Amino acid sequence: MDIENRYSANHMSMELERVRAEIGYPSLSPCKDIDRIIKECGNYSILSKIDPIVLMEYSVLLATYSLYLASETNRLEAKMKWCESNIQIIIGKNLDNVVGYFNEKQSSIRANEPLAKSLEEIKLDAQTKFETFKFIAEKIKFLSITLDNLSRQKITHRKTYESN
């Protein structure tokens, strides 16, 4: 396998999928109703009328969505590490060809070596997505926990109200 194919993003993605299949990693995908659920949870007049059992179901769907986002975050983190590792290999191979101190050489190779430059762009794109997915996953998980707690409070309140 030539160096360009070995270092391609496509090759890295195929390897990651192969490993996931090998270990039986679950295939996760977002629920199609996730936007509606989030909008309903953001509207008090709607949220206050939702049955507690439905709220628990929403909590599970949001937790599953959070798991999906965490999975995608892990995939992006692996991509960033893969890119950086390959950039370091390229730097190591080209270090003697560049004049300057180590940091200057490293920066020059990252900026001027076409393959390193390409990997750096892939890494920066993955890093941007990583930060966004990580933030959203945390907020969705918190929303899931909040809905679960709200549901339990509604059930407790309903039982108390019905017993009186």
N, C-alpha and C positions, 0 to 999 in steps of 0.2 A: 504494500500500500504506500503510495507516495505521500510526502509530507503534507501537501495541501488537503488531501482527503482525510488524512489522519487527524488533522487539526480543525476540520470543518465543524460548524455548529450542527449540521445535519448528522454527522457521524456521532457526535457527542450525544445528541438526542436519541439516536437509535441505540446506543450503548446503554443509556439510562433506562430506556424502555425494556431492553433485554434483561437488565438486572431486576427491574420491577416485576417482570413476568416470571423470572426465575424464583423470586422469593414469595410469589403469590400476593403482591401488593394490590389492595382493592382498587377497582376503577371508580374514581369519584367524579361526580359532575354536579354542577349547581342545580337546585330545584328551579323549575320554570316559573314558579309563583313567588320567588324570593323578593322581587321588587314590590309586588302587591303587599306581601306580608310586612315588609319594612315600612311602607307607606301607611298601612293601617296602624302599626305600632307607634307611628309618629303623630297620630291624630287622636287626641284624648277622647273626643266624642264617639269615635268608632271603637277605640280600645276599651272603653268602659262598658260597652255593650257586648263584647265578645265573650262567649261562654268559656269557663275555665278549662274545660277539656280541649277546646280548640286552641286556647293559649298554650297549653302543654304541647300540643301537636306543632304549633308554630315554633315553640322552644326547641323541639327536636329537629325540625327542618333548619332552623337557624344554626344549631350546633353542627349539623351535617354540612351546611354551607361554610361554616367556620373551619371545619376539618378540611374541606376542599381547598379553601384559601391557604390554609397552613401547608397542605400538600404542595400546592403551586409555589408557595414561598420556599419550601425545601428544594423544589426543582430549580428555582431561580438561584438559590444559594449554591447549589451544586454546579450550576452553569458558571457562576462567577468564579468559584474556586477552580474549575476546570480551565477557564480562560486564563486566570492568573498563573496557574501552574505551567501552562503552555507558553505564556509570555516569558516566564522566568527561564524556560528552556531556550527560547529564542535569544534572550539576553545573554545567557551563558555561552551560547554558540558564537555570538557576535561581539562579545566584550573586548576582545583583543583588537578588533578592527576600528574601534572608536577611541578618540583622544579625549582625555579629561579625567576627572575624579570619578569614582564609582557611581555616585548619584547622577552626575552629568551624563555619563555613558548610558546609564539605565534609561534616563529620560530621552536621550537622543535615539536610542534603539526603539523605544516605544513609539516615538513620533515619526521615525523615518523608515523603519523596517515594515514593508507592506503587510506581512502576515501578523506581526505584533500590533500594528495599527488597527487591523481588522478585528483582532481578538479584543483589543481595548474597547472598541466601539460596541461589540457584542456584550462585553462585561458591563459597560456603563448603562446600556439599555436594560440589561437584566437587573442591575442595581436599582435603577429607578423603579422598575416594576416590583422588585423585592420589597422596597420600603413601603410602597403603596399597599401591596397585598398584606404585608405584615400588620400595618396599621388597621386596615379594614377588618382583618381576621380577628384582631383583639377586640375591636368595637362590636363586631357581630357576636362574638362569644359572650361578651358582657351583656348584650341585649338578650341573648338566649337565656342566660342565668336570671336576668331581671324578669323576663316573661314567666319563667318557671316559678319564681318566688311570688309574682303577682297572682298566678294561677292558684297556687297553694293558699294564698291569703283569701282569694275569692271563695274557694271551696270551704275553708274554715269559717269564713263569715257566713256563707250560705247555711252551713250546718248549725251554726250558733243561732241564726235567725229562724231557721225552721224548727229548732227545738224549743224556742220560746213561744 
